[in-house]
Amino acid sequence: MQKSFTLSGQVVDVVSGLIFPGKVEVADGKIVSVTPCDVAEAQFILPGLIDAHVHIESSMLVPAEFARLAVVHGTTATVSDPHEIANVLGLEGVDFMINNGKLTPFKFHFGAPSCVPATGFESSGAVIDSVQIDQLLKRDDIFYLSEMMNFPGVIFGDEEVHHKLNSAKKYNKPVDGHAPGLNTEDIKKYAAAGISTDHECTDISEAIEKINSGMHILIREGSAARNFDALVSLLGTHPEKVMFCSDDKHPDDLVAGHINLLIKRAMQAGYEPMDVIRACTLNPVRHYKLTCGLLQPGDAADIVLIDNLTDFTVKQTYINGELVAAGGKTLLPTFKYDAPNRFLAPVFKASDLEVPTSNGKLKVIQAFDGDLVTTKILADPFIKDGNVISDIENDILKITVINRYEPSKPAIAFIRGFGLQRGAMASTVAHDSHNIICIGTNDADMVSVINSLVANKGGIAVTDGQQLDVLPLPVAGLMADIDGYEAADKYEQINKKAMALGGQLKAPFMTLSFMALLVIPELKLSDKGLFDGNKFAFTELFE
């Protein structure tokens, strides 16, 4: 494909900090020259946009399909943590992501997953120890040590954790953080261990404390967790310390937009255009030592053309001088690939989900829209025939997490915040070990959706009590093996059906997927039982 051409427009030079009319000459996929001129076309020429932290698996698309959707929005690169597939398949999963990404010109920069499994309180499909982390980090196709969620291990000197951190130092590769709600002294200890970013700040004061300790802040706007409004003011006070990321982005949301939407919002809020654009170009390139071009002579021709800095409509996207998207359409092809998986859960029956009554109050997980953090509430159990069942009127619904790597008994708890009035929903996208997670109004519907996932070796499913709909995710039980736009359309349909069950959550499946994430307080459920994230220990269902 032709990779030599000249573009004319307002050049956004993120290195010099200048915007000027000019011409960009490209030859053989490289920037040959950037020349100021008196008159240029009425368009803006930018470096390709970068998502500074994303789990590709959460898009339910393999990397090559993610790329097809993302380039339409001007994204040419990601800093990608293959943590999700690593919890299922270990190093085999990491290699799958890297190799699948190489099918496309899109620039995926994968990290070494630091916490597989995230905790010892859940069943995962694999373990990646410090020896394997060292083997990964010495590779040229691994760019960083990905988010260190085990912040207690960092702060209290866990030997295995610090072996992983020391490997990153040995190979001079950055370390991503994941440490919400730490106090000032613990933030200092965490940062002093060499951890240089965080995307889990709960408010602006925490973000500034982390910046003062030497960390960069990733402003996150994903399908469930959204921190943009809380943290965007950092662009005005600490622009050099800020990057944009999505973290977890479901396929329908990726069709609608990506990092370009954050740029547009920040521009409309009045922040300095150069600071905004640097947050998703220059800042991540410098911090992670990425292979992306920045519109400098000799750089790879990773270029985005937009109409103007207000509307920020992407006209064309180039990677290495190759036109990969134009006029809102992707130009990247779909590829064939193998679908690795690990799935051994058996078929279940309704009686497997029964919860015999007990004395005391029921500990209930309180979920919130757009937030990974939960709280604990106490409620009177709703009892029928000697068993505790879902209390639909008070929105206290049964939730179960089931080990999908070997036959096991379901772990069962109760949750409020989903608002379902009928039916059930289930998923094998359940951070971080990706066991089966299900919430429902009755055991029969719950078993129905659970068994549909068993039959498909992974997916998301919903039933209203009559009709059952499934999006199979046969690639590690996390990703579809179909066209990305088709997967996005199917996901949107299923998500709407879940919302029609009576809940008010904007992203019910995304929120459900985090209800097994034990490293985020307060109360969560693993396949081994109810977990108190504050005490970092299992807790009883009744109090």
N, C-alpha and C positions, 0 to 999 in steps of 0.2 A: 504493500500500500504506500501511496505517495507520502513522504515525510519531509518534504522540502517545500516551503511556502513563505509568504510574508503577510503579516497581519498589521493592520493600522487601527489605532484607537488611543484612548487615554490609558497610558501604561501605569499600572499600580506597582511601583517598585518597593517591595516590603523591606528590602535591605537598606536602601538609602532613606526611605520614609517619604519619598516624593511621588506625586501623581502628575504626569505630564503627557502632552500629545506626542506620539511617537510611532515608530515602526519596529516590529519584532521580526527578525529574519530567522527562519528555521531551515536547517539543512541536515538531512540524515538523522532526524529525530532530536537534534541538539539546537540550543539557542546559539546562533552565530553572532548576532549583534542586536542591540537595543538602541535605536537612534532617535533622539528628540527631533521633532519637526514642527513647523508652524501650523499646519493644518492636518487633522487626522479624522478618521471616521467616528461617528457618534456612538461609540461603544467602549466598554472598559475591558482591558486585558489584565487578567490576574493570574497568579500561580494557582495550580490545582489545589482544591480544598482537602483538608485532612481531618479525619475523625481521630482524636487523640486517645481514645479508649473505647473499644467496642468488642463485645463478644459476638462474632459473626453468627454463631449458632443460634442466638436469640432471634435472629431474623427468620429462623426456620428454613434458611436457604444455605446451600453450600457456597463457599467463597466465590466461585465463578458466576453463580446466579446473583449473589449479593452485588457483585461488581456491575452486572448488567443494569440493575436498578439504580445503583448509587451514582453512576457516571452521568446520568440524566440531570442530576442536581449539582453537577460540578465537582463531585468528590472524585479524587484520583488516587487516594491512598488512605490507609487506616493504620493505627497502632492496635493490633488485635491480640487479645488474650484468648488462647484456645483452651481455657480452663474447663469449659463445659464438656467438650468431647473428651478431654483428658481424663475427666472423672469417670467416663464410661469405658474408654479404650486405652488409656495411658499413652505411651509414646506413639503407638500405632495411630491414635487419633490426631496427635500433633502433626505427624508426618502426612496424614490424609489432608489436613487443612492446608499445609504448605504446598503439597503437590497439586491439589485441586486449584489453589490460587494461582499457581504458575501456568495454568491453562490460559490465562487472560493477561493482558498488559497491565491491569490494575495493580497497584503497589501495596500489597499486604506486608506488614511488618509484624511478624508474630513474636510473642514472648515465650519464655519458659514458665509454665504454670507452677506457682510457688506452693500452692496448698491443695494437693490432691492426695487424699480427700481434704476437704476444708476443715473437718474435725474428725475425731475418733468416735463420735457419737452417732454416726450414720453409716450405712452400707454403701460403698461405692463399687464401681466396676474395676478400679485400678488404684495403684499407689505409685506416686513418683517421689522417690526419696532424694536426699541431697547428692548422692553419687550420680543419679540420672540427671539432676538439675545441672550439675557441673558438666556432664557430657553435652547437654543441650546448649548451655551458655557459651561453650567454646566454638559452637557452630556459627558460620557466617550468616546463616539464614534465621538465626534467633537474635533479636535485637535488644532484649531487656529481660529482667526478671519481673514477671507480671504480679499483679496486686497481692501484697502480703497481708492476707486477711487475719492471719494468726497474730494479732497485735499483742495478746498476752504473752505469747512465746517470744516476741521481740523484746518486750519491756522487761520480762523476768528471766531472760537469758537462756531460753530453751536451746540446747546444743544443736539439734537438727536444724532448727530455724536459722541459727547463726551460721551454720555451715553453708546454707543456701545463700545467705547475704554475702558471705565472704567470697563465694564463687563469682557473684556479680562484680564485686570489687576487683577480683583477680583479672577478670576479662574486661574491666572498664566499661561495664554496661549498667545503665540506670535501673533503679528499682521502683516499681509502682506501689503505692500504698492503698490501704482500705481500712480506715480506722475512725469510724464515726463516734463522736461524743467523748473523746478523751479529755482528761483535765490537762492543765497547762504543763505540769511536770512530766506527764506521760507523753504528751506531744513532743516535748524536747527529747526524751529518750528514744522515741520512735524515729524522729528525724535524724538524730545523732547516729542511729544504726545504719544510715546510708539511704534511707527511703526518701524519695525526692518528689513524689506527687501524692495527691489524694483527690478522689472524686466523691467522697462521702461526707462532705461538710454539711452539718445540719443548719447552720446559720452563718451570717457574715462574720460574727465575732470569732467563731471557731476557725473560719477560713483565714482570717488575718493572723490569728495565733500561729497557725501552721506556716503561713508565709513568713512570719517573723522568725520561725525556727528553720527557715531555709527551704521550705517546700514550695512547689508549684501547685496551683489549684486548677483542677479540671471542672469547668462548669458543665454540668450534666443535664441533658434534656432527653429522656428516653420515653418509652411507651408507658412505663409505670412511675419511675422515680424522676421527678422534675425539680431541679434546683436553680434554673435560670433566673427566675424573678428574685430569688433570695440572694443570689451571688453576683448578678450582672454588674453591680456597682463597682466591683473590683476592676473593671475595665477603666474606670475613671481614676482609681487610686493606685493600682498595681498592675498596669497592663502587660508588663513584661513577664509577669508571673502567672498569666492566665492562658488556658487552652480550652477549646470547646470539645465536648464529646457527647455521644449518645448512650454509651454503656450497653443498653439493651433496647433494641429497636425491632418491633414486630413488622412483618412484611407489608401489611397495609399502610402502616405509617411510613415505611421506607418508600413506597410508591408515591406518597403525598409530598415527601421532602426529606432533607437530611440536614447537614450542617448549614446549608444555604438559608434555611429558615431561621437559625439562630443569628446569622449575620444580619438578615433583614430586620429581625426584632431589635437587635442592638443598634442598628443604624436608625431605625424609627424612634428609638428611645433617646437619640441624640448623642451617642458616644462617638468619639473621634474615629472616622472611617479606617485610618491606618491601624489604630490599635485593635479594632474589631477584626480586620482581615489578618493581621499578624497572629491573632489568637488561633487561627486554623491554618496557618502557613508557616511563617518564620519560626514562631515559638516551638511548635512540635518538631520541626526539622532540626533545630539546634539542640533541643533537649535530648531527643532520642537518636540523633545522628542518622536521620532518615535518608533514603536514596532519592528523594523528591527534588524536582527543579524549583527554583525561586525566581525565574525570569532573568537570570544572570548569564552573560556569555559563557559558554561551555557547559551550562546546565542541561539536564534532560528537559525537553520541551513539554512539560506538564502545564497545560494552559487552560484557563476558563475564560470564555467571552460572555459578558453580561450586558444587558441593555443600559442600566444605570445603577447608581449606588442606593437608590431609594427602593425601587421595585425589585431589584436584584434577580431579574429573570435570566436564567441561564440559556444562552443561545447555542453555544458549542463547547464541547470538552475534548481536549487532546491529552493523550498520555504518550510520552516519548515521540511526539510529533504525529501520532496516529489519531485521526478523528474517531472518537469512540461514542459520541452522542451529539445529536443536532436536532434542533426544533422540538425538544421534548421527547425524542425517541432514542432508544438505545441502538447502537450499531454493533454491539458485541454479540457473538453467537452463543448458542447453548451447546454444551459439551456432554459427552457420555462419560460415565465413571462408575466405579464399583461403589457399593453401599455397605460399608462395614457396620457391624452392630454387635451388641451383647445384650441378650434378653431371654431370661429363663423363667419368668413368672408364670404360674399356672392359671387355669380358669378358677374363678371364685363363685361362691353362692351367697345369697343374702344373709344366711345365718352366720357367715364369717365376720359380719360387721356388727353383730349384736354387742351391746355394752350393758352388762348387768348393773343394776342399781347399787348404790352404796350410800353410806351416811355422809352428810356434810354438803357443802356447796360445791358446785361445779366450777372448775377453773376454765375460763373461756378466753380464747385468743380474740383480741379486738383488732381487726384490720382497718386500714384507712386508705382511701383513694389516693393514688399517686405517691405512696410512701412505703418504704421497706420496713420501717419500724412498726412494731405492734405493741400493744399494752395488754395487761392482764385484768380481767374483770371476774367477779364472782356472781354466779346465778343459781337459782333453784333448778335442779334437773327436772326435765319434762319426762314423765315416766308412763310407759304403757306395757302391760303384761310383764312387769318385772324388769324391763329394759329401759335405758335412757335413750330417747329418740330425739330427732330434730324438733325444735320448738319454733315453728315457722312464724307464728304471731309475734314473737319477740326476737326474731332474726338470730336465733342460736341454732346453727346448723351443724350437722355431723361432718367431720373432715377425717380423711384417712390417708396415710402414706404407707405404701407397700413396697417392699424390697423387690426390685425387678431382676436382680442378678442371681437369685436362688429362691426356691419356694420358701415362703415365710408367712407368719401370721400377721395380719394387718395391724398397724398402730393406729389408734383412734382417739380423737379429741373433738372439741367443739369450738366453733368460731362464730363471731358476729361481725357484720359489716358488708356481707355480700348481698343480703336481701332477697335471696331466691324464694319465690313463692311456690314453685313446683320444679320437678325434674332434678337433674344433676349435671355436673360437668367434671371432666377429668383430663389429665395431661401427663405426659412423660417428660415434659420440660419442668423440672422441679429442682431449683438450685439448692445445693450444688451437686448433689450426687445423682440427680435425675432419676429417682425412683418414681413410681406411679403416685400421683396425688389426685385426690378426688374430694369434692364437696357436693352435698346433696340434701334434698328434703326427705328422702326415704331410702331405705336399703335396697329395694328392688331396682330403682333407677340408678343408684350408685353402682351396683354390680353390673348393670347393663353397659354403662359407659366404660367401666374398668375392663370388662371382658372384651369390649371392642378394641381397646388398646393392646390387650394381650394378643388378640387375633392378628393385629397389624404390626406387632413388634414395635409399637411406639406410635405416638400421635397426640392429637387433641380431639376431644369428643364432647358432645352435648346432647342431652335428650330433654324433651319437655314432658316426658311420660308416655309419649306416643311415637313420635318420630325421632330417630337417632341419626346424628350426622358426625362424620369422622374426617379429619385431615390426617392421613397416614404420614408418619415421619420415620421412614425406614433407615435413614442414615444416622446410626447411633441412637435412634429413638428421639432425635433432636431436629433433624432437617429433612425436608421433602426432597424427592428425587424427580421433580417435575419443573416445568418452566416457572420462573420466579413470579411472573405476573399472574399466572394461573394459581399458584400457591397463595399469593396475596389475596386474590379474589375469594378463594375458598376459605381462607382464614377469616376474612372480613364477614363472610356469610355466617360462619360458625360463631364468631364473636358477637354478632348482632343477635343471634338466637340465644346466646348465653345472657345477654343484656335483657332480652325480652322475657326472661324467666322472672323478672321482677326487681333485679338489682339496679343500683345506681352507679356502679363503678364504671369508669371510662374505659378501662382495659382489664376486664375480669380475669382473663387467662394469664395475663402478665402478673397481676397481683397474686393470683393463686400460685404461680410458680415460685414466688418468694416466701410462701408460708412454711417452707421447709428449710429456709436459709438460717441456720442456727447461729451464725456469727453476727447477725443483726438482732438486737434485743427487741422485745422483752420475752415474749412467749412464742415458741414455734413448735412444729411437730416434725420429728424424723421418723424413719421406718422403725426405729427402736423405742420410740416413746415421746411423751411431752417433754419439752426442753425449756429451762429457764435461762435465757441468754444473759441475764444480769449475774446470776450465780455460776453460770457456765456448767450446769449440771442438770440431770434429769429431775423431773418433779412429778408428783402424783396428780392424777386427774381430779381427785376430790380433795377439798380442804375442810 
